[in-house]
Amino acid sequence: MDTEAVRALFDRQMRRQAPADGPGAVVERVGAVVRQTAAGPGAESDGGWNGVLWSDLDAGSADAAIGEQIRHFTSLGLEFEWKVYSHDAPHDLPRRLVAAGFTSEPAETLMVAETAGLPRDVALPEGVRLVAVTDTAGAELMAEVHEQAFGADRSHTLERLTAQLAAAPGSVAAAVAMAGDVPVSAARMELPAGPEFAGLWGGGTVPAWRGRGLYRALVAFRTRLAAERGYRYMQVDASSRSRPILRRLGFEELSTTTPYIYTP
């Protein structure tokens, strides 16, 4: 895989020309910044993402652009994220964001693989089955896994996934691994209309079930679905825990990405 060419394609399709990632969200380009606004005054929150997807800034324009985004989102009373990639300019953009009041979160690695080269055979431990998430009951099971796997507030996962399934079911695919009646692992896949990249998100396993191949099985399950729908690439923001598994499956590292959060 030509990593530089694929990274440029990713920047164009998934950042500069990014489709909205949820019902009610609006993506717009303002000057040299592309941002998504998922909620506004009086809007019902569905757990949607608010933030900056892409920017084309330099030392002379960065501070003014940062200030404009702060004004936009704070005028709506919204916390937002500036998603910075290691290849973004200017090189000191992270320092400028921190100086403006942003707080950084742990970096992740942007990894991409060609769908055709990934395994699609779903191998599950004995007694475990995969259940497709298609309704609120399934979303609740997935939120339960995320709460145990990541220590995350289940309401965010539940609200966002439920809204996607209701408004645009073709834009997301999700599954929960069940050991009997107990949810033990879960993951979803974003299927944007237009881009060649399917996005792997939220793959997590409860602590007692780690190391048994469930993460790999859920990657294979989603790869098979993505291939059936014609996506050429699979993309994931990988944590340090999942990066070695993805590397063994055939994913390559294209960049790193760090969330910078601004809270009004």
PASEBA-1860 file (N, C-alpha, C; in nm, 3 decimals):
! residues 264
1> MDTEAVRA> 0.084/-0.120/0.000/0.000/0.000/0.000/0.088/0.125/0.000 ~ 0.056/0.219/-0.086/0.127/0.346/-0.091/0.072/0.434/0.021 ~ 0.140/0.435/0.135/0.084/0.501/0.253/0.066/0.652/0.233 ~ 0.156/0.717/0.163/0.142/0.861/0.141/0.020/0.891/0.055 ~ -0.001/0.812/-0.050/-0.117/0.833/-0.137/-0.247/0.804/-0.062 ~ -0.248/0.700/0.020/-0.370/0.666/0.094/-0.397/0.771/0.201 ~ -0.292/0.822/0.264/-0.312/0.929/0.363/-0.370/1.053/0.298 ~ -0.323/1.088/0.178/-0.378/1.203/0.107/-0.524/1.179/0.070
9> LFDRQMRR> -0.556/1.056/0.030/-0.695/1.023/-0.003/-0.782/1.031/0.122 ~ -0.730/0.982/0.234/-0.804/0.990/0.360/-0.829/1.136/0.398 ~ -0.728/1.220/0.388/-0.745/1.361/0.421/-0.853/1.425/0.334 ~ -0.854/1.389/0.208/-0.953/1.450/0.117/-1.093/1.398/0.145 ~ -1.109/1.266/0.151/-1.244/1.209/0.161/-1.303/1.215/0.301 ~ -1.218/1.195/0.404/-1.269/1.181/0.539/-1.251/1.305/0.625 ~ -1.180/1.404/0.570/-1.158/1.526/0.648/-1.205/1.650/0.569 ~ -1.142/1.678/0.456/-1.180/1.799/0.381/-1.321/1.790/0.325
17> QAPADGPG> -1.360/1.671/0.277/-1.493/1.652/0.218/-1.579/1.560/0.303 ~ -1.556/1.562/0.433/-1.622/1.466/0.522/-1.774/1.480/0.519 ~ -1.844/1.367/0.509/-1.989/1.371/0.526/-2.023/1.381/0.674 ~ -2.140/1.434/0.705/-2.185/1.437/0.844/-2.194/1.294/0.897 ~ -2.155/1.274/1.023/-2.149/1.138/1.076/-2.269/1.099/1.160 ~ -2.376/1.178/1.155/-2.494/1.142/1.232/-2.613/1.227/1.192 ~ -2.732/1.185/1.230/-2.853/1.261/1.197/-2.851/1.399/1.262 ~ -2.884/1.499/1.183/-2.889/1.635/1.234/-2.757/1.708/1.236
25> AVVERVGA> -2.647/1.639/1.211/-2.515/1.703/1.212/-2.493/1.781/1.082 ~ -2.417/1.890/1.093/-2.387/1.974/0.978/-2.236/1.989/0.966 ~ -2.182/1.956/0.848/-2.041/1.977/0.819/-2.029/2.096/0.725 ~ -1.941/2.189/0.760/-1.924/2.308/0.677/-1.778/2.348/0.674 ~ -1.738/2.410/0.562/-1.604/2.465/0.551/-1.613/2.615/0.572 ~ -1.538/2.665/0.667/-1.533/2.807/0.699/-1.388/2.851/0.684 ~ -1.357/2.920/0.574/-1.219/2.958/0.548/-1.134/2.833/0.529 ~ -1.032/2.817/0.611/-0.940/2.705/0.599/-0.969/2.596/0.702
33> VVRQTAAG> -1.092/2.592/0.751/-1.130/2.495/0.855/-1.257/2.422/0.812 ~ -1.259/2.291/0.831/-1.380/2.210/0.814/-1.423/2.162/0.952 ~ -1.549/2.190/0.987/-1.597/2.154/1.120/-1.733/2.086/1.111 ~ -1.765/2.011/1.214/-1.897/1.952/1.226/-1.965/2.005/1.351 ~ -2.091/2.046/1.335/-2.174/2.089/1.446/-2.291/1.993/1.455 ~ -2.299/1.920/1.564/-2.402/1.817/1.578/-2.524/1.865/1.654 ~ -2.513/1.977/1.723/-2.627/2.026/1.801/-2.616/2.177/1.815 ~ -2.730/2.242/1.824/-2.732/2.387/1.842/-2.828/2.427/1.950
41> PGAESDGG> -2.855/2.558/1.966/-2.945/2.603/2.073/-3.082/2.538/2.061 ~ -3.126/2.479/2.169/-3.258/2.418/2.171/-3.265/2.283/2.105 ~ -3.153/2.234/2.049/-3.155/2.104/1.981/-3.144/1.992/2.082 ~ -3.208/1.881/2.046/-3.196/1.762/2.130/-3.059/1.700/2.107 ~ -2.984/1.674/2.212/-2.854/1.610/2.198/-2.872/1.461/2.176 ~ -2.802/1.406/2.073/-2.805/1.263/2.051/-2.666/1.202/2.071 ~ -2.583/1.274/2.146/-2.448/1.225/2.166/-2.358/1.248/2.048 ~ -2.400/1.332/1.952/-2.322/1.358/1.832/-2.193/1.431/1.861
49> WNGVLWSD> -2.101/1.421/1.764/-1.966/1.478/1.779/-1.963/1.619/1.725 ~ -1.903/1.710/1.803/-1.882/1.849/1.760/-1.732/1.875/1.755 ~ -1.685/1.932/1.643/-1.543/1.962/1.640/-1.488/1.992/1.503 ~ -1.356/2.009/1.499/-1.282/2.042/1.377/-1.224/1.915/1.318 ~ -1.259/1.891/1.193/-1.214/1.771/1.122/-1.083/1.793/1.047 ~ -1.064/1.913/0.994/-0.949/1.940/0.907/-0.922/2.090/0.909 ~ -0.795/2.124/0.889/-0.759/2.265/0.873/-0.637/2.277/0.784 ~ -0.624/2.391/0.719/-0.510/2.420/0.632/-0.456/2.555/0.677
57> LDAGSADA> -0.380/2.554/0.786/-0.338/2.677/0.851/-0.187/2.693/0.844 ~ -0.142/2.814/0.873/0.001/2.840/0.887/0.021/2.928/1.009 ~ 0.145/2.965/1.034/0.177/3.042/1.154/0.102/3.175/1.159 ~ 0.071/3.229/1.042/0.004/3.359/1.039/-0.146/3.352/1.055 ~ -0.207/3.237/1.026/-0.353/3.227/1.029/-0.408/3.140/1.142 ~ -0.322/3.064/1.208/-0.370/2.964/1.303/-0.445/3.023/1.422 ~ -0.388/3.125/1.485/-0.449/3.177/1.608/-0.587/3.236/1.582 ~ -0.603/3.308/1.469/-0.733/3.366/1.437/-0.835/3.256/1.409
65> AIGEQIRH> -0.794/3.150/1.340/-0.885/3.039/1.311/-0.926/2.968/1.440 ~ -0.832/2.950/1.530/-0.864/2.887/1.659/-0.967/2.972/1.734 ~ -0.946/3.102/1.737/-1.039/3.190/1.806/-1.178/3.186/1.745 ~ -1.184/3.177/1.611/-1.316/3.173/1.545/-1.391/3.046/1.580 ~ -1.322/2.932/1.588/-1.389/2.807/1.623/-1.436/2.809/1.768 ~ -1.358/2.867/1.856/-1.401/2.880/1.996/-1.528/2.964/2.004 ~ -1.532/3.074/1.930/-1.653/3.159/1.932/-1.774/3.084/1.878 ~ -1.755/3.010/1.769/-1.867/2.938/1.708/-1.928/2.838/1.805
73> FTSLGLEF> -1.846/2.750/1.861/-1.901/2.644/1.944/-1.947/2.694/2.081 ~ -1.874/2.788/2.139/-1.916/2.837/2.271/-2.044/2.919/2.260 ~ -2.067/2.982/2.144/-2.194/3.055/2.127/-2.314/2.961/2.129 ~ -2.288/2.834/2.100/-2.392/2.731/2.104/-2.391/2.654/2.236 ~ -2.300/2.690/2.324/-2.289/2.622/2.452/-2.233/2.482/2.441 ~ -2.149/2.458/2.340/-2.102/2.322/2.313/-1.954/2.303/2.346 ~ -1.924/2.193/2.411/-1.787/2.145/2.417/-1.752/2.092/2.278 ~ -1.625/2.107/2.237/-1.589/2.056/2.106/-1.445/2.007/2.103
81> EWKVYSHD> -1.415/1.932/1.999/-1.283/1.869/1.984/-1.216/1.922/1.858 ~ -1.089/1.953/1.870/-1.007/1.982/1.751/-0.921/1.858/1.730 ~ -0.948/1.786/1.621/-0.881/1.658/1.596/-0.754/1.685/1.517 ~ -0.640/1.681/1.585/-0.511/1.716/1.524/-0.437/1.590/1.482 ~ -0.392/1.589/1.357/-0.309/1.479/1.306/-0.164/1.525/1.304 ~ -0.072/1.429/1.319/0.069/1.464/1.331/0.125/1.529/1.205 ~ 0.057/1.512/1.092/0.105/1.574/0.968/0.037/1.708/0.939 ~ -0.045/1.757/1.032/-0.111/1.886/1.014/-0.014/2.002/1.033
89> APHDLPRR> -0.043/2.112/0.966/0.033/2.236/0.983/-0.053/2.339/1.054 ~ 0.014/2.437/1.121/0.158/2.447/1.142/0.205/2.344/1.244 ~ 0.335/2.322/1.251/0.389/2.217/1.337/0.360/2.241/1.484 ~ 0.339/2.369/1.521/0.312/2.399/1.661/0.163/2.420/1.689 ~ 0.077/2.365/1.603/-0.067/2.376/1.626/-0.108/2.324/1.763 ~ -0.055/2.209/1.809/-0.091/2.163/1.944/-0.059/2.266/2.053 ~ 0.058/2.330/2.045/0.094/2.430/2.145/-0.003/2.547/2.142 ~ -0.042/2.589/2.023/-0.135/2.702/2.009/-0.272/2.667/2.067
97> LVAAGFTS> -0.316/2.543/2.047/-0.445/2.503/2.101/-0.443/2.501/2.254 ~ -0.337/2.448/2.312/-0.325/2.446/2.458/-0.323/2.589/2.512 ~ -0.251/2.678/2.444/-0.245/2.818/2.488/-0.381/2.885/2.482 ~ -0.468/2.836/2.391/-0.602/2.894/2.377/-0.703/2.832/2.474 ~ -0.660/2.733/2.553/-0.749/2.676/2.653/-0.794/2.534/2.629 ~ -0.740/2.470/2.525/-0.774/2.330/2.498/-0.695/2.237/2.590 ~ -0.751/2.120/2.612/-0.684/2.015/2.689/-0.666/1.893/2.600 ~ -0.545/1.838/2.598/-0.520/1.723/2.512/-0.562/1.593/2.580
105> EPAETLMV> -0.603/1.497/2.499/-0.633/1.363/2.545/-0.531/1.267/2.483 ~ -0.528/1.141/2.524/-0.426/1.049/2.473/-0.429/1.037/2.320 ~ -0.310/1.033/2.261/-0.298/1.018/2.117/-0.333/0.876/2.075 ~ -0.384/0.864/1.953/-0.409/0.734/1.892/-0.340/0.729/1.756 ~ -0.333/0.611/1.699/-0.264/0.593/1.571/-0.365/0.569/1.460 ~ -0.359/0.650/1.355/-0.443/0.629/1.238/-0.386/0.510/1.161 ~ -0.464/0.403/1.152/-0.421/0.282/1.082/-0.523/0.249/0.973 ~ -0.471/0.206/0.858/-0.555/0.176/0.743/-0.508/0.046/0.679
113> AETAGLPR> -0.604/-0.029/0.626/-0.572/-0.150/0.551/-0.667/-0.160/0.432 ~ -0.620/-0.226/0.326/-0.709/-0.255/0.214/-0.801/-0.369/0.254 ~ -0.930/-0.347/0.234/-1.030/-0.446/0.276/-1.003/-0.582/0.215 ~ -0.959/-0.584/0.089/-0.939/-0.711/0.019/-0.831/-0.796/0.084 ~ -0.738/-0.735/0.158/-0.628/-0.810/0.218/-0.650/-0.853/0.361 ~ -0.765/-0.822/0.418/-0.791/-0.854/0.559/-0.867/-0.985/0.573 ~ -0.843/-1.057/0.683/-0.919/-1.182/0.706/-1.066/-1.152/0.734 ~ -1.151/-1.245/0.687/-1.296/-1.227/0.704/-1.361/-1.343/0.779
121> DVALPEGV> -1.283/-1.444/0.814/-1.338/-1.558/0.887/-1.354/-1.521/1.034 ~ -1.476/-1.532/1.084/-1.507/-1.495/1.222/-1.491/-1.618/1.311 ~ -1.382/-1.620/1.389/-1.356/-1.732/1.481/-1.387/-1.689/1.623 ~ -1.487/-1.752/1.683/-1.533/-1.714/1.817/-1.503/-1.824/1.918 ~ -1.479/-1.787/2.044/-1.462/-1.889/2.149/-1.589/-1.972/2.162 ~ -1.573/-2.094/2.212/-1.688/-2.181/2.230/-1.791/-2.116/2.323 ~ -1.916/-2.123/2.281/-2.024/-2.068/2.362/-2.052/-1.922/2.339 ~ -1.978/-1.858/2.247/-1.997/-1.716/2.219/-2.060/-1.701/2.081
129> RLVAVTDT> -2.155/-1.609/2.069/-2.218/-1.581/1.940/-2.222/-1.431/1.917 ~ -2.227/-1.390/1.791/-2.239/-1.248/1.758/-2.385/-1.214/1.730 ~ -2.428/-1.102/1.784/-2.565/-1.055/1.764/-2.558/-0.916/1.702 ~ -2.623/-0.899/1.588/-2.626/-0.767/1.524/-2.707/-0.670/1.607 ~ -2.659/-0.547/1.615/-2.729/-0.442/1.689/-2.817/-0.367/1.591 ~ -2.950/-0.377/1.611/-3.044/-0.314/1.519/-3.148/-0.228/1.588 ~ -3.150/-0.228/1.720/-3.253/-0.154/1.792/-3.199/-0.108/1.927 ~ -3.286/-0.045/2.005/-3.244/0.010/2.134/-3.195/-0.098/2.229
137> AGAELMAE> -3.257/-0.214/2.226/-3.214/-0.323/2.315/-3.070/-0.363/2.284 ~ -3.036/-0.373/2.156/-2.899/-0.405/2.118/-2.802/-0.294/2.155 ~ -2.845/-0.168/2.136/-2.760/-0.055/2.173/-2.733/-0.054/2.323 ~ -2.830/-0.095/2.403/-2.810/-0.101/2.547/-2.705/-0.207/2.584 ~ -2.706/-0.319/2.515/-2.604/-0.422/2.539/-2.465/-0.370/2.503 ~ -2.457/-0.298/2.391/-2.329/-0.242/2.349/-2.280/-0.138/2.449 ~ -2.369/-0.055/2.498/-2.333/0.047/2.596/-2.284/-0.018/2.726 ~ -2.344/-0.132/2.761/-2.301/-0.203/2.881/-2.157/-0.252/2.868
145> VHEQAFGA> -2.122/-0.305/2.749/-1.985/-0.348/2.724/-1.889/-0.231/2.734 ~ -1.923/-0.120/2.670/-1.834/-0.003/2.671/-1.812/0.051/2.811 ~ -1.915/0.046/2.893/-1.900/0.092/3.030/-1.798/0.008/3.106 ~ -1.800/-0.123/3.084/-1.707/-0.212/3.153/-1.568/-0.209/3.089 ~ -1.563/-0.199/2.955/-1.435/-0.206/2.885/-1.355/-0.078/2.896 ~ -1.424/0.038/2.890/-1.355/0.166/2.885/-1.380/0.254/3.006 ~ -1.472/0.213/3.093/-1.509/0.300/3.204/-1.584/0.422/3.157 ~ -1.650/0.410/3.041/-1.718/0.524/2.980/-1.863/0.532/3.026
153> DRSHTLER> -1.915/0.653/3.026/-2.057/0.674/3.056/-2.139/0.610/2.945 ~ -2.224/0.514/2.981/-2.298/0.442/2.878/-2.397/0.529/2.803 ~ -2.438/0.642/2.860/-2.542/0.724/2.797/-2.497/0.779/2.662 ~ -2.368/0.813/2.648/-2.319/0.868/2.521/-2.332/0.765/2.409 ~ -2.282/0.642/2.433/-2.292/0.537/2.333/-2.437/0.506/2.300 ~ -2.520/0.496/2.402/-2.660/0.460/2.383/-2.734/0.565/2.301 ~ -2.717/0.692/2.336/-2.789/0.799/2.266/-2.748/0.808/2.120 ~ -2.617/0.805/2.095/-2.571/0.824/1.958/-2.610/0.706/1.870
161> LTAQLAAA> -2.585/0.584/1.917/-2.615/0.467/1.834/-2.764/0.453/1.810 ~ -2.845/0.478/1.913/-2.990/0.470/1.896/-3.038/0.570/1.791 ~ -2.983/0.692/1.794/-3.021/0.794/1.697/-2.981/0.753/1.555 ~ -2.861/0.698/1.539/-2.816/0.654/1.407/-2.904/0.541/1.353 ~ -2.934/0.444/1.438/-3.015/0.332/1.394/-3.155/0.376/1.353 ~ -3.208/0.479/1.419/-3.342/0.527/1.387/-3.344/0.612/1.261 ~ -3.244/0.700/1.246/-3.248/0.797/1.137/-3.175/0.751/1.011 ~ -3.066/0.675/1.028/-2.986/0.635/0.912/-2.925/0.498/0.937
169> PGSVAAAV> -3.006/0.394/0.941/-2.955/0.261/0.977/-2.848/0.209/0.881 ~ -2.848/0.255/0.756/-2.747/0.210/0.662/-2.610/0.271/0.683 ~ -2.600/0.370/0.772/-2.473/0.439/0.793/-2.390/0.376/0.904 ~ -2.443/0.275/0.971/-2.372/0.215/1.084/-2.405/0.067/1.092 ~ -2.304/-0.011/1.130/-2.325/-0.153/1.158/-2.257/-0.183/1.290 ~ -2.324/-0.257/1.375/-2.269/-0.286/1.508/-2.306/-0.427/1.548 ~ -2.222/-0.484/1.635/-2.247/-0.620/1.682/-2.198/-0.634/1.825 ~ -2.264/-0.724/1.898/-2.226/-0.758/2.035/-2.197/-0.907/2.042
177> AMAGDVPV> -2.086/-0.942/2.107/-2.055/-1.083/2.132/-2.120/-1.122/2.264 ~ -2.200/-1.227/2.261/-2.275/-1.272/2.378/-2.223/-1.407/2.424 ~ -2.189/-1.416/2.552/-2.157/-1.542/2.616/-2.280/-1.582/2.696 ~ -2.364/-1.664/2.637/-2.494/-1.690/2.698/-2.579/-1.565/2.688 ~ -2.621/-1.514/2.802/-2.701/-1.391/2.804/-2.618/-1.269/2.844 ~ -2.486/-1.285/2.851/-2.399/-1.178/2.899/-2.322/-1.116/2.782 ~ -2.332/-0.983/2.762/-2.253/-0.918/2.658/-2.107/-0.904/2.703 ~ -2.013/-0.951/2.619/-1.873/-0.952/2.661/-1.781/-0.872/2.569
185> SAARMELP> -1.827/-0.840/2.448/-1.746/-0.760/2.357/-1.840/-0.694/2.258 ~ -1.798/-0.581/2.202/-1.884/-0.509/2.109/-1.801/-0.416/2.022 ~ -1.856/-0.382/1.907/-1.789/-0.289/1.816/-1.889/-0.239/1.714 ~ -1.857/-0.123/1.654/-1.942/-0.071/1.548/-1.855/-0.031/1.429 ~ -1.921/-0.004/1.318/-1.853/0.041/1.197/-1.934/0.153/1.134 ~ -1.866/0.263/1.103/-1.930/0.374/1.034/-1.915/0.352/0.884 ~ -2.026/0.370/0.810/-2.032/0.344/0.667/-2.075/0.471/0.594 ~ -1.985/0.568/0.579/-2.022/0.695/0.518/-2.053/0.679/0.370
193> AGPEFAGL> -2.150/0.755/0.323/-2.187/0.751/0.181/-2.088/0.835/0.101 ~ -2.020/0.774/0.007/-1.926/0.847/-0.079/-1.782/0.806/-0.061 ~ -1.723/0.821/0.059/-1.583/0.785/0.078/-1.557/0.635/0.058 ~ -1.431/0.602/0.034/-1.389/0.463/0.016/-1.347/0.398/0.147 ~ -1.361/0.470/0.259/-1.315/0.422/0.388/-1.434/0.386/0.478 ~ -1.434/0.264/0.529/-1.524/0.228/0.638/-1.446/0.244/0.768 ~ -1.512/0.299/0.869/-1.443/0.330/0.994/-1.476/0.232/1.105 ~ -1.372/0.176/1.167/-1.391/0.086/1.280/-1.385/0.167/1.410
201> WGGGTVPA> -1.487/0.152/1.493/-1.496/0.232/1.615/-1.548/0.145/1.729 ~ -1.508/0.185/1.850/-1.569/0.129/1.970/-1.542/-0.016/1.998 ~ -1.439/-0.076/1.938/-1.411/-0.216/1.966/-1.359/-0.234/2.108 ~ -1.434/-0.304/2.190/-1.393/-0.322/2.329/-1.443/-0.454/2.385 ~ -1.366/-0.510/2.478/-1.400/-0.637/2.542/-1.391/-0.620/2.693 ~ -1.485/-0.678/2.765/-1.481/-0.669/2.910/-1.355/-0.739/2.960 ~ -1.297/-0.693/3.071/-1.165/-0.746/3.114/-1.156/-0.897/3.124 ~ -1.258/-0.964/3.175/-1.250/-1.109/3.197/-1.243/-1.188/3.068
209> WRGRGLYR> -1.278/-1.125/2.954/-1.282/-1.198/2.827/-1.172/-1.154/2.731 ~ -1.079/-1.074/2.776/-0.972/-1.030/2.686/-0.873/-1.144/2.660 ~ -0.807/-1.136/2.544/-0.708/-1.235/2.508/-0.766/-1.362/2.449 ~ -0.893/-1.362/2.412/-0.956/-1.482/2.357/-0.996/-1.466/2.210 ~ -0.949/-1.358/2.146/-0.973/-1.342/2.003/-1.100/-1.269/1.965 ~ -1.170/-1.211/2.064/-1.296/-1.144/2.032/-1.275/-1.017/1.951 ~ -1.170/-0.942/1.983/-1.142/-0.819/1.907/-1.115/-0.854/1.760 ~ -1.032/-0.955/1.736/-1.003/-0.998/1.599/-1.129/-1.046/1.528
217> ALVAFRTR> -1.213/-1.118/1.600/-1.336/-1.169/1.539/-1.427/-1.055/1.495 ~ -1.435/-0.950/1.577/-1.521/-0.837/1.542/-1.463/-0.756/1.426 ~ -1.330/-0.751/1.414/-1.269/-0.687/1.297/-1.305/-0.767/1.172 ~ -1.294/-0.899/1.178/-1.326/-0.984/1.063/-1.473/-0.971/1.024 ~ -1.560/-0.967/1.124/-1.704/-0.951/1.099/-1.732/-0.821/1.023 ~ -1.670/-0.713/1.068/-1.694/-0.584/1.004/-1.626/-0.576/0.867 ~ -1.511/-0.640/0.852/-1.445/-0.643/0.722/-1.533/-0.710/0.618 ~ -1.595/-0.819/0.655/-1.683/-0.890/0.562/-1.799/-0.801/0.519
225> LAAERGYR> -1.859/-0.730/0.613/-1.968/-0.638/0.579/-1.919/-0.525/0.488 ~ -1.803/-0.468/0.521/-1.750/-0.358/0.440/-1.720/-0.403/0.298 ~ -1.665/-0.522/0.284/-1.635/-0.575/0.150/-1.764/-0.594/0.070 ~ -1.867/-0.644/0.135/-1.995/-0.664/0.067/-2.054/-0.532/0.018 ~ -2.023/-0.423/0.089/-2.078/-0.292/0.052/-1.982/-0.210/-0.034 ~ -1.869/-0.268/-0.070/-1.782/-0.204/-0.168/-1.680/-0.106/-0.115 ~ -1.652/-0.107/0.015/-1.551/-0.016/0.069/-1.412/-0.072/0.042 ~ -1.325/0.012/-0.010/-1.190/-0.032/-0.045/-1.098/-0.040/0.076
233> YMQVDASS> -1.118/0.051/0.172/-1.027/0.060/0.286/-1.103/0.049/0.418 ~ -1.031/0.001/0.519/-1.078/0.002/0.657/-0.987/0.095/0.736 ~ -1.046/0.179/0.817/-0.971/0.282/0.891/-1.006/0.274/1.038 ~ -0.905/0.295/1.124/-0.929/0.291/1.268/-0.833/0.385/1.339 ~ -0.881/0.454/1.441/-0.794/0.528/1.534/-0.760/0.431/1.645 ~ -0.638/0.378/1.641/-0.602/0.266/1.727/-0.537/0.310/1.856 ~ -0.580/0.250/1.966/-0.515/0.270/2.095/-0.389/0.184/2.101 ~ -0.308/0.207/2.203/-0.187/0.126/2.219/-0.220/-0.021/2.240
241> RSRPILRR> -0.338/-0.050/2.295/-0.378/-0.189/2.320/-0.415/-0.261/2.191 ~ -0.486/-0.191/2.102/-0.533/-0.256/1.979/-0.433/-0.249/1.865 ~ -0.338/-0.157/1.872/-0.243/-0.139/1.762/-0.167/-0.267/1.725 ~ -0.112/-0.342/1.821/-0.040/-0.464/1.782/-0.129/-0.567/1.711 ~ -0.253/-0.581/1.755/-0.345/-0.676/1.692/-0.372/-0.633/1.548 ~ -0.400/-0.505/1.529/-0.431/-0.455/1.395/-0.310/-0.467/1.302 ~ -0.191/-0.444/1.356/-0.070/-0.457/1.275/-0.055/-0.601/1.225 ~ -0.082/-0.697/1.313/-0.071/-0.837/1.272/-0.176/-0.874/1.168
249> LGFEELST> -0.290/-0.808/1.171/-0.395/-0.835/1.073/-0.366/-0.774/0.937 ~ -0.274/-0.676/0.931/-0.238/-0.616/0.804/-0.259/-0.466/0.794 ~ -0.299/-0.401/0.904/-0.315/-0.256/0.904/-0.178/-0.188/0.908 ~ -0.169/-0.071/0.843/-0.047/0.007/0.843/-0.072/0.144/0.907 ~ 0.033/0.198/0.969/0.022/0.326/1.038/0.042/0.440/0.939 ~ -0.053/0.535/0.937/-0.045/0.649/0.847/-0.012/0.779/0.918 ~ -0.052/0.791/1.043/-0.033/0.915/1.117/-0.071/0.889/1.262 ~ -0.056/0.989/1.347/-0.116/0.983/1.480/-0.218/1.096/1.491
257> TTPYIYTP> -0.315/1.076/1.576/-0.419/1.176/1.594/-0.443/1.199/1.743 ~ -0.453/1.326/1.780/-0.470/1.363/1.920/-0.592/1.453/1.934 ~ -0.687/1.420/2.020/-0.801/1.508/2.045/-0.760/1.622/2.139 ~ -0.796/1.742/2.101/-0.782/1.860/2.188/-0.922/1.910/2.218 ~ -0.958/1.913/2.346/-1.094/1.940/2.389/-1.105/2.081/2.445 ~ -1.208/2.152/2.402/-1.237/2.284/2.458/-1.374/2.278/2.526 ~ -1.376/2.312/2.654/-1.500/2.314/2.731/-1.536/2.458/2.765 ~ -1.653/2.504/2.722/-1.692/2.643/2.755/-1.694/2.668/2.905
END
